[in-house]
Amino acid sequence: MSATALVANFRGGIQTYPQKRGLGWHDGAVVVPTFVPDARGRDLSVWTGLIVDVLMLVIGLMAAVTHLPWVFPSLGATVFILIAVPAAPPASSRNTVCAHLIGIACGALALVIFGLFSTPPNLADVTAPRVGAIAVACALTALVTLHFNVPHPPSLATTLIVSLGVIRAPRDLAVMAMSVVLLVVIARIANYLRGYRLPLWGAPAALPVSVEIGRAQ
C-alpha cells in the first residue's frame, strides 16, 4: 500500500515527513499519526474531551485557589494539541514549554520597547504603541520558535496576551510559565496512562509506513 493510499484509508489521516538519517535526509516515506484512535484503540473524541476537561479543571482550580493567572486563553489550544495529537512535534514537551516561554519573553520585551510595561490594557482603545508591541511580539515569537525548531502555534496567542498587557506583572508572567510546565506534566501522565510511550522532552521519531500500515489494518 502506498503512502497516498494509506492517507486515504487510515482513520483521521496521516501526515508524511522526511526521515533524518545521519547528516542528511532520504526520500523514504515515513508517517506520523495525527488524529487517530488512542494507543489502546479507544475513540479519540470521547477520551480527548474527558482528559481536556480534567486538565483544565486542575489548572482552573489552581487559579481559583491562588488568585493568580494559572489559566489563560492559549492553554486551551495547548491542551488540545497535547491530548488530541500527542505524537505530533508541536505536542512535544520541548516545543510546548520552550515556545510558550519564548512567547512570554517576546511579549514582555515588546512592552518594554514601546514603554507599555506599566500601562493597563484597553482593548476598546488600542493605541499605535500597542499595535507596534503586538506586531513585534508576534513576529519575534514566530522567528525565534522557528529558528530553534520549537514551533507550537498557541505560543503566538500567549505572546499576544502579554503584549496586549492583559498579563504583564513579573510575578504573573512567572505563573504563566509554571502553568505551562504543570500542564505538560499532567498531559504526559494522562497520555502514558492511555498507552502512549512518548519521549519525555523531544518529539517522537517518525515511524516507517510499514509500521503504520500494520496499525491501520
C-alpha positions in Angstrom: 0.0 0.0 0.0 1.4 3.4 -1.0 1.6 6.3 1.4 -1.0 8.1 -0.6 -3.4 5.2 -0.3 -2.6 4.9 3.4 -3.6 8.5 4.0 -6.9 7.9 2.2 -7.7 4.8 4.2 -6.3 5.5 7.7 -8.9 6.8 10.1 -8.5 10.5 10.6 -5.5 11.0 8.3 -1.7 10.9 8.5 1.0 13.5 7.9 4.1 12.5 6.0 7.5 13.7 6.8 11.0 13.0 5.5 13.1 11.0 7.9 16.5 12.2 9.0 19.3 9.6 8.7 22.8 10.6 9.7 23.6 14.1 8.5 21.2 14.0 5.5 17.6 13.3 4.5 16.3 10.4 2.5 13.2 10.0 0.4 11.7 7.0 2.1 8.1 7.8 3.1 7.5 8.0 6.8 4.4 8.9 8.7 3.4 10.5 11.9 -0.1 9.8 13.2 -2.3 12.9 13.6 -6.0 12.4 14.6 -6.1 8.7 15.3 -7.6 6.4 17.9 -5.6 6.3 21.1 -2.9 3.7 21.7 -5.4 1.2 23.0 -7.9 1.7 20.2 -10.5 3.7 22.1 -12.5 6.5 20.4 -10.2 9.6 20.4 -13.0 12.2 20.5 -14.5 10.9 23.8 -11.2 10.5 25.6 -9.9 13.8 24.3 -12.9 15.6 25.7 -12.7 13.9 29.1 -9.0 14.4 29.6 -9.1 18.0 28.4 -11.9 18.6 30.9 -9.8 17.1 33.8 -6.7 19.1 32.8 -8.5 22.4 32.6 -10.2 21.7 35.9 -6.8 21.2 37.6 -5.4 24.4 36.1 -8.6 26.3 36.8 -8.6 25.2 40.5 -5.0 26.4 40.8 -6.1 29.8 39.6 -9.2 29.9 41.9 -7.2 28.9 45.0 -4.2 31.2 44.4 -5.9 34.1 42.6 -3.1 34.1 40.1 -3.3 33.7 36.3 -2.7 29.9 36.1 -5.3 29.8 33.4 -5.2 31.9 30.2 -6.7 31.5 26.7 -3.8 29.9 24.9 -3.7 27.0 27.3 -7.0 25.8 25.7 -5.3 25.3 22.3 -2.2 23.8 24.0 -4.1 21.2 26.0 -6.0 20.1 22.8 -2.7 19.6 20.9 -1.1 17.7 23.8 -4.1 15.3 24.1 -5.5 15.0 20.6 -2.2 14.8 18.6 0.3 13.7 21.3 2.7 12.3 18.7 2.9 15.4 16.6 6.1 17.5 17.0 4.3 20.6 18.3 2.9 18.5 21.2 6.3 17.5 22.5 7.3 18.8 25.9 10.3 20.6 24.3 8.2 22.5 21.8 5.3 23.3 24.2 7.5 24.6 27.1 10.1 26.4 25.0 7.6 28.1 22.7 5.4 29.4 25.5 8.5 30.7 27.3 9.6 32.4 24.1 6.2 33.9 23.7 6.1 35.3 27.2 9.6 36.7 26.9 8.9 38.3 23.5 5.7 39.8 24.7 7.4 41.3 27.7 10.2 42.6 25.6 7.8 44.3 23.2 6.1 46.0 26.2 9.4 47.4 27.4 10.4 48.5 23.9 7.2 50.5 23.4 7.0 51.8 27.0 3.9 49.9 27.9 5.0 47.6 30.7 3.1 49.6 33.3 0.2 50.5 31.1 -3.0 48.6 31.7 -4.8 47.1 28.7 -7.6 48.8 26.9 -8.9 46.6 24.2 -11.5 49.2 23.3 -8.9 51.8 22.5 -5.8 50.2 21.0 -3.1 52.8 20.6 -0.3 53.0 18.0 2.4 51.9 20.5 0.2 48.9 21.4 -0.1 47.9 17.8 3.6 48.1 17.5 4.1 45.9 20.6 1.7 43.3 19.3 3.4 43.2 15.9 6.9 43.0 17.3 5.9 40.4 19.9 4.2 38.1 17.4 7.0 38.5 14.8 9.7 37.7 17.3 7.9 34.7 18.7 7.4 33.2 15.3 11.0 34.0 14.3 12.6 32.6 17.5 10.4 29.4 17.7 11.1 28.5 14.1 14.8 29.3 14.4 15.2 26.9 17.3 12.8 24.4 15.7 10.3 24.5 18.6 7.0 25.5 16.8 3.9 25.4 18.9 1.1 27.6 17.4 -0.6 28.6 20.8 2.6 30.4 21.7 1.5 33.2 19.4 -1.6 33.6 21.5 0.5 33.7 24.6 2.7 36.5 23.3 -0.5 38.3 22.2 -1.9 38.1 25.7 1.3 39.6 27.1 1.8 42.3 24.5 -1.8 43.4 24.9 -1.0 44.0 28.6 -3.6 41.5 29.8 -0.9 39.7 31.9 2.2 41.7 32.4 3.4 41.8 36.1 6.6 39.8 36.5 5.0 37.5 39.1 2.1 36.8 36.8 4.4 36.1 33.9 6.3 33.6 36.0 3.0 31.9 36.9 2.1 31.6 33.2 5.4 29.8 32.7 4.7 27.5 35.6 1.2 26.8 34.4 2.6 25.6 31.0 5.0 23.2 32.8 2.3 21.8 35.1 0.0 21.3 32.1 2.7 19.4 30.2 3.5 17.2 33.2 -0.2 16.3 33.7 -0.7 15.7 30.0 2.3 13.4 29.8 0.9 11.3 32.7 -2.5 11.2 31.0 -1.0 10.1 27.7 1.1 7.5 29.4 -2.0 6.0 31.1 -3.6 5.9 27.7 -0.8 3.7 26.3 1.4 6.3 24.6 5.1 5.9 25.3 6.4 9.2 24.2 9.8 10.9 24.8 9.8 13.0 27.9 11.3 16.0 26.2 11.7 15.8 22.4 9.3 14.8 19.6 9.0 11.1 18.7 10.9 9.8 15.7 8.8 9.4 12.6 7.5 5.9 12.0 8.1 3.8 8.8 5.0 3.4 6.7 5.0 -0.3 7.2 4.5 0.2 11.0 1.5 2.4 10.5 0.0 0.1 7.9 0.1 -2.6 10.5 -1.7 -0.4 13.0 -4.2 0.7 10.4 -5.3 -2.7 9.4 
